[in-house]
């Protein structure tokens, strides 16, 4: 074992090809997010214009949708471990469910219908997230998992760029309505499901029992997690509580008078900024340690939310969003790679299930509280509150939950 804040002398970071599984899962995420981000940045605009709902409804929708899926993420990750690493079926079911429900948002007649369909979409995410991340970890040697997860996040963010740009182009150069644009998101969603079905196979981990036999795992208890992982997950929960949905940035832009097409371009640019730095950030995390890169990303969010509380113009919103995206992208691969560091190879699904559970369990209070502060006080007050919480989480990461040990499981 070695400290993850230092390079592993036994596994120096070298230029290697990523496994085929990681590349295909990246492409699946690209097309899924292509479909998703035709829709997601339009939700706050749909609520504010067509459905006459405000920040509290947005906070409730985003919070409930994520929280409903969080326990399912733990179950699906755990179940994929019980089935000796047969994770593809759960991932395929999840992607299919999301891409059936999401286009139907274009037919929603009330914010309650949006809440229902968005929740079904997130249930699909709950089924797929932990098994998919475990598939990435299963397929990748431990010393390059930061690179693998960074690459995956880069394609995920690139898909968000493509989706937002496609929506902006259609709205700018055609007569289609918001609802019709949302319906067209079914096409890239179908491509994502087809790629996963045809191009990805489950990895047979040599350190697990034969794939044909269901496995018996230790009881699923919080106390069974290592103390360092418990500390990290507690701090991650606080940070997630601070990181209210980024769709509030779009609602803020709408209140500043930015048009729909420009808001979609802003969303695309924010995700492009993340995509630019995600892969390199993952490689740096492999070399310098996961904690250092996570610290950079979390600090960036605290600063960016503080800056957002002072923004009064569209230009200011653009500048802060780009700043946030560039530095936030640096830490995305490290966050997931650190989870695989703490887990044994035959429990990757369970570990990522806990990660996604903790990330999602704070979603309802985070979204609702952010929306309520916005509604009662102002957008500036909400962003300032989020900044303070993010700063507290960053300090706790460094002083209480800093990664101490790294379990190396090379293939």
C-alpha positions as CSV (number, residue, x, y, z in Angstrom):
1,X,0.0,0.0,0.0
2,X,1.1,3.5,-0.6
3,X,-0.2,7.0,0.0
4,X,-2.4,8.1,-2.9
5,X,-1.1,11.7,-2.6
6,X,2.2,10.5,-4.1
7,X,3.0,8.7,-7.3
8,X,3.2,4.9,-7.0
9,X,6.8,4.0,-7.8
10,X,5.7,0.5,-8.8
11,X,3.1,1.8,-11.3
12,X,4.4,5.0,-12.9
13,X,1.9,6.7,-15.2
14,X,2.8,5.8,-18.8
15,X,1.0,6.3,-22.0
16,X,-1.2,3.3,-22.5
17,X,-4.3,2.6,-24.6
18,X,-7.5,2.5,-22.7
19,X,-9.4,-0.8,-22.6
20,X,-12.0,-1.3,-25.3
21,X,-14.7,-1.5,-22.6
22,X,-13.8,2.0,-21.3
23,X,-13.8,3.5,-24.8
24,X,-17.2,2.0,-25.6
25,X,-18.7,3.0,-22.3
26,X,-17.4,6.5,-23.0
27,X,-19.2,6.6,-26.3
28,X,-22.4,5.3,-24.7
29,X,-22.1,8.2,-22.2
30,X,-21.5,10.6,-25.1
31,X,-24.7,9.8,-26.9
32,X,-26.7,9.4,-23.7
33,X,-25.6,12.9,-22.6
34,X,-26.2,14.1,-26.2
35,X,-29.8,13.1,-25.7
36,X,-30.0,14.3,-22.1
37,X,-28.6,17.7,-22.7
38,X,-30.9,18.4,-25.5
39,X,-33.5,18.2,-22.7
40,X,-32.0,19.1,-19.3
41,X,-31.0,22.7,-20.0
42,X,-34.5,23.3,-21.4
43,X,-36.3,22.1,-18.2
44,X,-35.8,25.4,-16.3
45,X,-36.9,27.3,-19.3
46,X,-39.9,25.0,-19.9
47,X,-40.9,25.5,-16.3
48,X,-40.5,29.2,-16.3
49,X,-42.2,29.9,-19.6
50,X,-44.6,27.2,-20.7
51,X,-45.5,25.8,-17.3
52,X,-45.3,29.0,-15.2
53,X,-43.2,27.4,-12.4
54,X,-40.2,28.9,-10.6
55,X,-37.1,28.0,-8.6
56,X,-38.9,26.0,-5.9
57,X,-40.5,23.7,-8.4
58,X,-37.1,23.3,-10.2
59,X,-35.4,22.5,-6.9
60,X,-38.1,20.0,-6.0
61,X,-38.0,18.3,-9.4
62,X,-34.2,18.0,-9.5
63,X,-34.0,17.0,-5.8
64,X,-36.8,14.4,-5.9
65,X,-35.6,12.9,-9.2
66,X,-32.1,12.3,-8.0
67,X,-33.1,11.2,-4.5
68,X,-35.6,8.6,-5.7
69,X,-32.7,6.9,-7.6
70,X,-30.1,7.1,-4.9
71,X,-31.0,3.9,-3.0
72,X,-31.5,2.1,-6.3
73,X,-27.9,3.0,-7.2
74,X,-26.7,1.1,-4.1
75,X,-28.9,-1.9,-4.8
76,X,-27.9,-2.1,-8.5
77,X,-24.2,-1.8,-7.6
78,X,-24.5,-4.4,-4.9
79,X,-26.5,-6.7,-7.2
80,X,-23.9,-6.5,-9.9
81,X,-21.3,-7.8,-7.3
82,X,-23.6,-10.6,-6.2
83,X,-23.9,-11.7,-9.8
84,X,-20.2,-12.0,-10.0
85,X,-19.6,-8.9,-12.1
86,X,-22.5,-9.4,-14.5
87,X,-23.2,-5.7,-14.7
88,X,-24.2,-5.1,-18.3
89,X,-27.8,-6.1,-18.0
90,X,-28.5,-3.5,-15.2
91,X,-26.7,-0.8,-17.2
92,X,-28.6,-1.6,-20.4
93,X,-31.9,-1.6,-18.5
94,X,-31.1,1.8,-17.0
95,X,-30.1,3.5,-20.2
96,X,-33.2,2.1,-22.0
97,X,-35.6,3.3,-19.3
98,X,-34.1,6.9,-19.3
99,X,-34.2,7.2,-23.0
100,X,-37.8,6.1,-23.2
101,X,-39.0,8.5,-20.5
102,X,-36.9,11.6,-21.2
103,X,-38.3,12.5,-24.7
104,X,-41.8,12.4,-23.2
105,X,-41.0,15.5,-21.2
106,X,-41.9,17.3,-24.5
107,X,-45.5,16.3,-23.9
108,X,-45.7,17.4,-20.3
109,X,-48.6,19.6,-19.4
110,X,-47.7,20.5,-15.9
111,X,-44.7,20.7,-13.6
112,X,-46.0,17.6,-11.8
113,X,-45.8,15.6,-15.0
114,X,-42.2,16.9,-15.4
115,X,-41.5,15.7,-11.9
116,X,-42.9,12.2,-12.7
117,X,-41.0,11.8,-16.0
118,X,-37.8,13.3,-14.6
119,X,-38.0,10.8,-11.8
120,X,-38.4,7.9,-14.2
121,X,-35.4,9.2,-16.1
122,X,-33.4,9.2,-12.8
123,X,-34.6,5.7,-11.9
124,X,-32.8,4.6,-15.1
125,X,-29.8,6.5,-13.9
126,X,-30.1,4.7,-10.6
127,X,-30.0,1.3,-12.3
128,X,-27.0,2.0,-14.5
129,X,-24.6,4.4,-12.7
130,X,-22.9,2.1,-10.2
131,X,-22.7,-1.0,-12.5
132,X,-21.3,1.2,-15.3
133,X,-18.6,2.8,-13.1
134,X,-17.8,-0.7,-11.7
135,X,-17.4,-1.9,-15.3
136,X,-14.9,0.9,-15.9
137,X,-12.9,0.0,-12.8
138,X,-13.1,-3.8,-13.6
139,X,-11.6,-3.2,-17.1
140,X,-8.8,-0.8,-16.0
141,X,-5.5,-1.4,-14.1
142,X,-5.6,0.6,-10.8
143,X,-2.7,2.9,-11.7
144,X,-4.6,4.3,-14.7
145,X,-8.1,4.5,-13.3
146,X,-7.9,8.3,-12.9
147,X,-7.2,8.4,-16.7
148,X,-10.0,6.0,-17.4
149,X,-12.6,7.9,-15.4
150,X,-11.3,11.2,-16.6
151,X,-11.7,10.0,-20.2
152,X,-15.2,8.8,-19.5
153,X,-16.2,12.1,-17.9
154,X,-14.7,13.9,-20.9
155,X,-16.9,12.1,-23.3
156,X,-19.8,12.5,-20.9
157,X,-19.3,16.3,-20.9
158,X,-18.6,16.3,-24.7
159,X,-22.0,14.7,-25.2
160,X,-23.6,17.5,-23.1
161,X,-21.9,20.0,-25.4
162,X,-23.2,18.3,-28.5
163,X,-26.7,18.1,-27.1
164,X,-26.9,21.7,-26.0
165,X,-25.5,22.9,-29.4
166,X,-27.9,20.8,-31.3
167,X,-30.8,22.2,-29.3
168,X,-29.6,25.7,-29.8
169,X,-29.2,25.2,-33.5
170,X,-32.6,23.7,-34.0
171,X,-34.3,26.5,-31.9
172,X,-32.4,29.2,-33.8
173,X,-32.8,27.9,-37.3
174,X,-36.1,26.1,-37.3
175,X,-39.7,26.6,-36.3
176,X,-39.7,23.7,-33.8
177,X,-41.0,24.5,-30.3
178,X,-39.3,23.6,-27.1
179,X,-41.5,20.5,-26.8
180,X,-40.7,19.3,-30.3
181,X,-37.0,19.7,-29.7
182,X,-37.2,17.6,-26.5
183,X,-39.0,14.8,-28.5
184,X,-36.2,14.6,-31.0
185,X,-33.8,13.7,-28.2
186,X,-35.0,10.1,-28.6
187,X,-32.6,9.6,-31.6
188,X,-29.1,10.0,-29.9
189,X,-30.7,8.1,-26.9
190,X,-31.4,5.1,-29.2
191,X,-27.8,5.2,-30.4
192,X,-26.5,5.1,-26.8
193,X,-28.6,2.0,-26.0
194,X,-27.5,0.3,-29.2
195,X,-23.8,0.9,-28.6
196,X,-24.0,-0.5,-25.1
197,X,-26.0,-3.6,-26.3
198,X,-23.6,-4.4,-29.2
199,X,-20.2,-3.1,-28.1
200,X,-19.7,-3.8,-24.4
201,X,-19.2,-7.1,-22.6
202,X,-18.9,-7.8,-18.9
203,X,-15.3,-8.2,-17.7
204,X,-14.6,-11.5,-16.1
205,X,-12.5,-10.6,-13.0
206,X,-10.1,-13.3,-12.2
207,X,-10.3,-12.5,-8.5
208,X,-14.0,-13.3,-8.2
209,X,-15.9,-16.5,-8.2
210,X,-17.0,-18.0,-11.6
211,X,-19.5,-15.8,-13.3
212,X,-22.1,-18.5,-13.4
213,X,-22.4,-18.6,-9.6
214,X,-24.1,-15.9,-7.6
215,X,-21.8,-14.8,-4.8
216,X,-22.3,-14.4,-1.1
217,X,-21.1,-11.0,0.1
218,X,-20.7,-9.6,3.6
219,X,-23.8,-7.8,5.0
220,X,-24.5,-4.5,3.4
221,X,-23.8,-2.2,6.3
222,X,-22.3,1.3,6.6
223,X,-20.0,0.0,9.4
224,X,-18.5,-2.5,7.0
225,X,-16.9,0.3,5.0
226,X,-13.3,1.3,5.9
227,X,-13.0,4.4,8.2
228,X,-11.2,6.5,5.5
229,X,-14.0,5.7,3.0
230,X,-16.7,6.6,5.6
231,X,-14.9,10.0,6.2
232,X,-14.7,10.6,2.4
233,X,-18.3,9.8,1.8
234,X,-19.5,12.0,4.7
235,X,-17.6,14.9,3.3
236,X,-18.8,14.1,-0.2
237,X,-22.4,14.2,1.1
238,X,-21.8,17.7,2.4
239,X,-20.1,18.8,-0.8
240,X,-23.0,17.4,-2.9
241,X,-25.4,19.3,-0.6
242,X,-23.5,22.4,-1.6
243,X,-23.4,21.5,-5.3
244,X,-27.0,22.3,-6.1
245,X,-28.0,21.4,-9.7
246,X,-26.1,23.3,-12.3
247,X,-29.4,24.0,-14.0
248,X,-29.8,26.8,-11.5
249,X,-27.1,28.6,-13.4
250,X,-29.4,28.6,-16.4
251,X,-32.3,29.8,-14.4
252,X,-30.1,32.6,-13.2
253,X,-29.2,33.5,-16.8
254,X,-32.9,33.5,-17.7
255,X,-33.5,36.0,-14.8
256,X,-30.6,38.1,-16.2
257,X,-32.5,38.4,-19.5
258,X,-30.4,35.9,-21.5
259,X,-32.3,34.3,-24.4
260,X,-33.0,30.6,-24.8
261,X,-30.4,30.0,-27.6
262,X,-27.7,31.9,-25.7
263,X,-28.5,29.9,-22.5
264,X,-28.0,26.7,-24.5
265,X,-24.7,27.9,-25.8
266,X,-23.7,28.8,-22.2
267,X,-24.6,25.3,-21.1
268,X,-22.6,23.8,-24.0
269,X,-19.6,26.0,-23.1
270,X,-19.7,25.1,-19.4
271,X,-19.6,21.4,-20.3
272,X,-17.0,21.9,-23.0
273,X,-14.8,23.5,-20.3
274,X,-15.2,20.4,-18.2
275,X,-14.5,18.1,-21.2
276,X,-11.3,19.9,-22.0
277,X,-9.7,19.3,-18.6
278,X,-11.3,15.9,-17.5
279,X,-8.9,13.5,-19.2
280,X,-5.8,15.5,-18.2
281,X,-7.1,15.9,-14.7
282,X,-7.5,12.1,-14.4
283,X,-4.0,11.5,-15.6
284,X,-2.7,14.1,-13.1
285,X,-4.7,12.3,-10.4
286,X,-2.9,9.1,-11.2
287,X,0.4,10.8,-10.9
288,X,0.0,13.3,-8.0
289,X,-2.8,11.7,-6.0
290,X,-6.6,11.8,-6.1
291,X,-6.9,14.1,-3.1
292,X,-4.9,16.9,-4.7
293,X,-7.1,17.0,-7.8
294,X,-10.4,16.7,-5.8
295,X,-9.2,19.6,-3.7
296,X,-8.7,21.8,-6.8
297,X,-12.1,21.0,-8.2
298,X,-14.0,21.6,-4.9
299,X,-12.1,24.8,-4.2
300,X,-13.0,26.0,-7.7
301,X,-16.7,25.4,-7.0
302,X,-16.6,27.3,-3.7
303,X,-14.9,30.3,-5.5
304,X,-17.2,30.0,-8.5
305,X,-20.4,30.1,-6.4
306,X,-19.0,33.1,-4.5
307,X,-18.4,34.8,-7.8
308,X,-21.9,33.9,-9.0
309,X,-23.3,35.7,-6.0
310,X,-21.8,38.9,-7.3
311,X,-22.7,38.5,-11.0
312,X,-25.1,41.0,-12.4
313,X,-24.5,40.7,-16.2
314,X,-24.7,38.1,-18.8
315,X,-20.9,38.5,-19.6
316,X,-20.1,38.0,-15.9
317,X,-22.2,34.8,-15.9
318,X,-20.3,33.5,-19.0
319,X,-16.9,34.2,-17.4
320,X,-17.7,32.5,-14.1
321,X,-19.3,29.5,-15.8
322,X,-16.1,28.9,-17.9
323,X,-13.9,29.3,-14.9
324,X,-16.0,26.8,-12.9
325,X,-16.1,24.3,-15.8
326,X,-12.3,24.2,-16.4
327,X,-11.4,23.6,-12.8
328,X,-14.3,21.4,-11.9
329,X,-13.4,19.0,-14.8
330,X,-10.0,18.5,-13.3
331,X,-11.4,16.6,-10.3
332,X,-14.2,14.5,-11.9
333,X,-12.1,11.5,-12.7
334,X,-10.3,11.6,-9.4
335,X,-13.6,11.5,-7.4
336,X,-14.6,8.1,-8.9
337,X,-11.0,6.7,-9.1
338,X,-10.7,7.3,-5.3
339,X,-13.8,5.1,-4.7
340,X,-12.2,2.2,-6.6
341,X,-9.0,2.7,-4.6
342,X,-11.0,2.0,-1.4
343,X,-12.7,-1.1,-2.7
344,X,-11.6,-4.6,-3.4
345,X,-12.1,-5.8,-7.0
346,X,-15.0,-8.0,-6.3
347,X,-16.9,-5.2,-4.5
348,X,-16.6,-2.4,-7.1
349,X,-20.3,-2.3,-7.7
350,X,-21.1,-2.0,-4.0
351,X,-18.5,0.8,-3.5
352,X,-19.9,2.8,-6.4
353,X,-23.4,2.1,-5.1
354,X,-22.4,3.8,-1.8
355,X,-20.8,6.7,-3.7
356,X,-23.9,7.3,-5.8
357,X,-26.2,6.8,-2.8
358,X,-24.3,9.4,-0.8
359,X,-24.3,11.8,-3.7
360,X,-28.0,11.4,-4.2
361,X,-29.3,11.3,-0.6
362,X,-28.6,15.0,-0.1
363,X,-30.3,15.9,-3.4
364,X,-33.8,16.8,-2.1
365,X,-32.7,19.1,0.8
366,X,-30.0,20.6,-1.4
367,X,-32.3,21.4,-4.3
368,X,-35.2,22.5,-2.1
369,X,-33.0,24.7,0.2
370,X,-31.3,26.3,-2.7
371,X,-34.6,27.1,-4.3
372,X,-36.2,28.4,-1.1
373,X,-33.3,30.7,-0.3
374,X,-33.4,32.0,-3.9
375,X,-37.2,32.5,-3.6
376,X,-37.2,34.2,-0.2
377,X,-34.0,36.2,-0.5
378,X,-32.3,36.2,-3.9
379,X,-30.2,34.2,-6.3
380,X,-27.1,35.9,-4.8
381,X,-27.9,34.7,-1.3
382,X,-28.4,31.1,-2.6
383,X,-25.1,31.0,-4.4
384,X,-23.3,32.6,-1.4
385,X,-24.8,29.9,0.9
386,X,-23.7,27.1,-1.5
387,X,-20.2,28.7,-1.7
388,X,-19.8,28.5,2.1
389,X,-20.9,24.9,2.2
390,X,-18.5,24.0,-0.5
391,X,-15.7,25.7,1.3
392,X,-16.5,23.8,4.5
393,X,-16.5,20.5,2.6
394,X,-13.1,21.4,1.0
395,X,-11.6,22.1,4.4
396,X,-13.0,18.9,5.9
397,X,-11.6,16.9,3.0
398,X,-8.1,18.2,3.6
399,X,-8.2,18.1,7.5
400,X,-10.4,15.1,8.2
401,X,-10.9,12.9,5.2
402,X,-7.7,13.2,3.2
403,X,-6.9,9.9,1.4
404,X,-4.4,7.9,3.5
405,X,-4.2,4.5,1.9
406,X,-4.5,3.2,-1.6
407,X,-5.3,-0.5,-2.3
408,X,-3.5,-1.5,-5.5
409,X,-5.2,-4.2,-7.6
410,X,-3.5,-4.5,-10.9
411,X,-4.5,-6.8,-13.6
